[in-house]
Amino acid sequence: MRDCQLKNKLKSGEIVLGTWTVISSPTLTEIMGSSGLDFIIIDHEHGPFDFDTSENMIRAAENVGCTPLIRVPENNQSYILRALEIGSHGILVPQIENKQEAGLAVNSIYYSPMGSRGVSAFTRASNFNSMGVKGRNIEVNDKILSILLVESAQAIANIDEIIEIEGIDVIYIGTYDLSHSLGTPDDIYSSEVIGALEKTAKTIRNKGLACGVLAQSEEDVRRWSSMGFQFIPYLAECGIIKESFESKFKHLRSASKV
């Protein structure tokens, strides 16, 4: 498994920027990665992905020096294993509510002695043949990026116990789900959501972990960075593409009316 450059950047305190992807295209992944993104999250929770295509999207991202990550659809050991075996540099596990669920996720992500990930010598993550390679479990564990998503008022209330679990690199706060849970649906800038973000980010940072959140604008990046967030995806690629086309063709139509 290749070194996870993103993990090293986060450990050194850098702010990293990327995006979510829900379009099943290795070519688009390569185009996005070549634009200077730190990471791309292949979203198996909300996107139409299979593992064959995702494997090629991982290759495309690696080809341009961009870290490929997969968000699995649920806290499922088999799914996490398969996402890792095709070469994802890290895993995002959604809907973590408490310490027990956090422990299950981390246990699935890592080989022993940190977890109980299943072992195969014949996968892309194992360079297709790692028979008899001693110490590989420790080396791989050191390179995997583990990201847990907290997305509800209950999860925020349990954040102190969640971050007790060893092996977590990033806690990502899902603002849209959180806004619904806090009674301000889709208003991610409500005082309730902002207050929860500020308090939770401080708790996470004090534990020595990185924290993440979605940005929808340059102002968001400034706002979240000032709160201590390091892992910041901007929109999803479909939103960026639509935003770009709408802006470009608005100006082109205006030019055509001279």
N, C-alpha and C positions, 0 to 999 in steps of 0.2 A: 504493500500500500504506500502511495506517495505521501510525503509530508503534508499535513494540513496547514498551509500558510496562514489561513484565517485564524486558526487556533493560536499560532505564534504571535500574530498581530494583536489579538485580543489580550493575550497574556502580558504584552508589553504596554498595554493601555491605549492602543490606537482605536480610533473610531473607524468602523468598516461600513461600507455602503454597497448595497446590492438591490436585487428585485426578486419578486415572486414570478414564476412562470407557470401558466396554465395552457399554453399552446404547445402541442406535441410536435416539436421540430428541432432536430439537432442543428440544422443550418441556422435557424433563428438564435439558438443558444450560442453558437459560435460568434454570430454577429454581435449579440449583446455583450458577450464576454470580452470581445476584442475592443469594446468601447471604454474599457478601464474599470469595470465593476470588480469589486472584491469578491463577490459571491453571487450565485444564482440558486434560488430555492425551487426545486421541482416539486410542485404541489400535488401530491397524490390524494390529499383529502378533498380538494375541490376541483382538480383537473382530471382530464380523461386519459390518464397515462397507463401504459403497460410497462413491464420491466424491460422488454426488448428495446423499446424506444428510449426509455430512461437511461439505459446503459450507454446508448450512442450519444445521448445528450450530455452525459457525464464525460465521455471521451471528447466531445466538442468543447466543453468548458475547459477541460484540462489542456487541450491543444493551444488555448490562448491564455493560459495562466490564471484562470478564474476558478475559484473554489466551488464545486458542485455539492449541493446539499439536497436531501429529500425530506419533505414532511410526509410522514406516514399518515394514513387516515384514522388510525386509532392506536391505542397503547396495546399492541399485539406483538408478541414475541416472534412469531413466524414472519410477519410482514416486515418487522424491523430487520430480522436476519437477512431476508431476501434483498432489501434495499441496500444493506451493507455489502452483501456478496457481489453485487454488480459494480461496486466501487465507489459508492457515495462517500464523500469525505466526512460527512456528519449526518446526524439524524435529528429532526424536530418531531417531538411527540406532543400531540395536541391534548387539550382538555384535562390537564393534570389538576386534581382537586385537593390532594392531601399527600402526606408523607408516604403512605403505603403505595399509592399510584406512582409517585416519583421513584420509589425504590424498585418497583417492577420495571419501569422504563429503563433505568440505569442498568439493572441486572440483564436486560435483553440486549443492550448496546455493547457491553464489554465482555471479552473473554475472561475466564478465571485468571487471577483470583478476585478480580473486581466484579465479575458477573458470571453469567452462565450461557453466554452466546454459543450456539452450536458451532462445531469445528468441521471444516472441510478443507482439504489441501488442493481441491480442484475447482476453484472459482476465480473470477477476475481479481477479487480482493486478495487472493492467495497467489497471485501471479501464475495461476493455472496449474501449478505443480509445486507445492511447498513441502513435499514429503520429507520428514526428518529434520526440518528447519527448527532448531531449538531456540527458545526464547521469542518466537514470533508473536505469541500472545501478548507479551509485555510491550513489544515494539509497536504492535498495532493499536493496543489500548492507548498508548501515549499520543497517537496521531489522530484518533477519532474525536470529533467535536460533538458534544452532547448538548442539546438545546431542548428545554422543557417549556411548554406553553401554559401559562396560567391565564384563564379567560373568564373568570366569574368572581363575584363578590366573595363566595365561599373560599375559592382558591387564594384570593388576596388575604383573607382573614387567616389562612393557614400558612402564609408564606414563611414564617419563622421555622415551622417544622419541616416544610418542603426543602428548604435550603440546608437542612442538616444532613441530607443524603450526600455522601461522598461520590464524586465522579461527575457532578453537574458542571458544565462550563458556562452556560448562558441560561438565564430565565427570560423568556420573551412574554411580554404582556399583550394579549390580544384585545385591542381597544374596542373593536366593534361588539364582540360578544360581551365584553365587560360593560359596555354602555347599556346593553339590554338588561344585564343582570342587576345593574344599579338603578334601573328605572328611567333611564334617559336614552331610549333606543336610537342608535345611529348618531347621537350627538357626542362624539368622542372628545369634544372640547368643553363639555359641561364641567361645572365646578366639582361634581362628584368624581368624574373620571380623572380630571387633572389632579385632584387631591390624592386619589388612590395611586396614580402614577408617581407623583412626587414622593410619597411616603414609602411605597414599595421599592422604588429604585434606590432610595437611600439604604433601606434594609439589605437589599441584594448586594449593593456595592460594599457595605460595611462587612459583609461576609467574605469579600474578596472575589465575588463572581461578577461576570459581565451581565448586563441587562439589555434587552432589545425591545423595539417598538416600531410600528409602521409610521413612515413619513408620507405625507401627501403633498408637500410643498417644501420650498427652500426654508420658509419660516419654520416649518415643523423640524427640519434638520437642526436649525439653530436652537429651537426651543428644547428638543429632546437631548441634544448634546450638552446643553447647559445644565440639564437635570442629571447628567451622568450616564445617559444611555450610550452604549458603544456600538451595538449591533442594530443597524438601521436599514431595512429594506424600503425602497421607494416604490409605492404602488405595486402593480403587477404589469408584466410586459404588455398585455392587451390594453390596459389603461393608458400606458405611455404611448403606444402606437396610435390609439384613437385620438388622444390628446394632440399628438403631433400632426396627424392628418387633418383634424378639424381646424387647427391653427393655420396650417399651411394653405389649405384650400379656401379658408375664409379670406386670406390675403390675396390668393390667386383670383378669386371671384371679384374681389374689389378691384384688382388691376384690370380685369377683363371688361369693366364698365366705363373705361376712360373714353 
